[in-house]
Amino acid sequence: MALEIRISRKAYRLAGGGQRLVFEDFALQVAEGSIVALLGPSGCGKSSLLRIVAGLDRAFSGAVTRAPRRLGMVFQEPRLLPWRSVADNLRLAAPKLDESALADLLAAFELEGHGGDYPGQLSLGLARRAALARAFAIEPELLLLDEPFASLDRALHHRLRLLLARWIGARKMTALIATHDLDDALLLADEIIFLDRAPARIRGRLPIAEPRGARDEILTSLRASAEIYYMIGGPGNGTSEVAS
């Protein structure tokens, strides 16, 4: 297994007193090389889970077991250092990045001509591309993506999703993608994990057999199958795999 996550309890303190319970007796295993989408409503704990896996949040009872590996993460906000150029943001993540590799990376994420720009000069779409490029610059073995297309218009959302699908498909890695967008999950992941509202529990796990590059053509069928799967609560009550 690439990841084993066991969270006995995770709660946030509320400003007015009391706590909001996010996880209780939660367990998840992710196989090596799997691209897994965490699909669930806002507030169900998707972002919290990614932060726990990344080691950014240690205020929980439980354990995360993962082999030492290069970790790349894309947050809901681009989080580029505003006093550094796009090129320097990439070099900070990957100090060994030479000029040729940097140019290739900028071109791959449609950032040609923007290497010298500062984050404040970028549109949201360009900033999101820069954040994706930074995550891939380190050649991650484990990639964590937290709503990477949030707040983008539909056309740009689709373009970046296709770009991300190509990069993920061409590399060996394990990835966790937090999203509430069913199409993102269907088009990017090898498996969807459906989460209910907090305290989060796994409602079901849905493997997707169709090759990633061919899913656009049958997206309507995939979407309908996934919605039925969610409604029946997972395997044992119907189809447990989506395929053409």
Beta strands, then each sheet from edge to edge (+ up, - down):
strand 1: 3-13
strand 2: 19-30
strand 3: 35-39
strand 4: 61-66
strand 5: 71-74
strand 6: 142-146
strand 7: 174-179
strand 8: 191-195
strand 9: 202-207
sheet 1: 2+ 1- 4+
sheet 2: 5+ 6+ 7+ 3+ 8+ 9-
end
